[in-house]
Amino acid sequence: MTESDLFDHVLEQRIAAEAPLAARMRPRSFDEFVGQQDIVGPGRLLRRAIEADRLFSSILLWGPPGTGKTTLATIIANSTESYFTTLSAVLAGVRELRVVIEAALERRKLHGARTILFVDEVHRWNKAQQDALLPHVERGVIVLISATTENPYFEVISPLMSRSRVFQFRALADHEVLRVLKEAMEDPARGYGGMRTEISQEALRHLVRVAGGDARNALNALELAVESTPPNEHGAIDISLSVAQESIQKRAVLYDRDGDAHYDTISAFIKSVRGSDPDAALYWLAKMLHAGESPRFILRRLLILAGEDIGLADPLGIVVTNAAAQAFEYVGMPEGVYPLVEATLYLSTAPKSNSTRSFFQAQKILEEEGFTDVPMHLKDAHRDGKVLGHGEGYMYPHGQPGHYAGQQYMPTALLGSYFYQPSDQGYEAEVEQRLSRWRTAQRNALGIEQTHQYQILSEEEIIRLKAAKAGK
């Protein structure tokens, strides 16, 4: 060993010894790995492939921070005879990738050795950078292991996805985070087992609860608690509940305003309001506001819901929500939370109806059958009435008994077609009674015997209809 190599070795040892607790406690084998047992538990396909050093196809590890993605890559590095190298998509680009590929080709040509490349935070690479991986993954020059906290189906290009097996990691359960903390307290070499350190059960439970399934977050908090607490008169470090609360004061809410957590949480919020569960709605609302979501975005979604899911069952729903949106603009945060909560509670507890979706059935018929002519008596009489007879025969409803005229309003080809189906909820139940009388009177006046009541389209059908219209 040269003098330079000796200094490098000493430096590496020093860096390892001074590394953060989370890095020192990183599992070195599957026996130390915590969580994700459905992926790497005994007998699972991926674990068998890694232990047999038969990982020949690319894999993509997707999940929240602190759940073991990088740790699994490290275990693979320790288990394989292939050359293992890493790139961080935060720091590296195509130039660094090109160096890795050239070295992998040379290694394969001279020694017949495979190269496994681990790309962390792969979603940070743009499309062109991800495209640069494709030919080398396709040819087998490298076996790619990529990791991301974002939904790869949105953030990773489709050709790369099709060449990778996706494994979704979940947030660790409380008992798994607790195991990680206890091992750090007991390990004499890498953790605090060699020190006189005690932690109360209340402090442990607090760290576990606030960590939110993130082992790294929990270990960082434990390290801060231990390293910043002076020994007592007996020379021991006592970690009490108050010390734990100081070391991890606020739960780090997993929430990216452009990512899955954003869409999943607003979805849970809207579905809770639609499902008439005000308590769940308040919980998801609190999570969004805590994570910094825009209140205006939430109010816009509530305005949509008021029209889509409340409708005429409670016509005040959209009025209250619109008033809340206007009030928020006057007040702003933090007090603006009150009109936002009021709108949430009002819509959550209001009777529900999705009858406004009947519009899309009318739109579907229009798309399928094309435009039809306006009946003569409904045409504008101000311009061509005398010459062409437009408007002739029209009955002014306010001149009729009950302010209703049972005349034809629908195109002739669609007479007897009913799109709107009032629900039996709230105010709309009264609407249904009036509308039933009017429709009966109209059928009698026009001599219509058969009617066609269209079913309200499902959400999937509406999405397809909108997509088809956008494509034209």
Secondary structure, 3 states (H helix, E strand, C coil): CCHHHHHHHHHHHHHHHHCCHHHHCCCCCCCCCCCCHHHHCCCCHHHHHHHCCCCCCEEEEECCCCCCHHHHHHHHHHHCCCEEEEEECCCCCHHHHHHHHHHHHHHHHHHCCCEEEEEECHHHCCHHHHHCCHHHHHHCCCEEEEEECCCHHHHCCHHHHHCEEEEECCCCCHHHHHHHHHHHHHCCCCCCCCCCEEECHHHHHHHHHHHCCCHHHHHHHHHHHHHHCCCCCCCCEEECHHHHHHHCCCCCCCCCCCCHHHHHHHHHHHHHHHCCCHHHHHHHHHHHHHCCCCHHHHHHHHHHHHHHHHHHHCCHHHHHHHHHHHHHHHHCCCCCHHHHHHHHHHHHHCCCCCHHHHHHHHHHHHHHHCCCCCCHHHCCHHHHHHHHCCCCCCCCHHHCHHHCCCCCCCCHHHCCEECCCCCCCCHHHHHHHHHHHHHHHHHHHHCCCCCEECCCCCHHHHHHHHHHHHHC
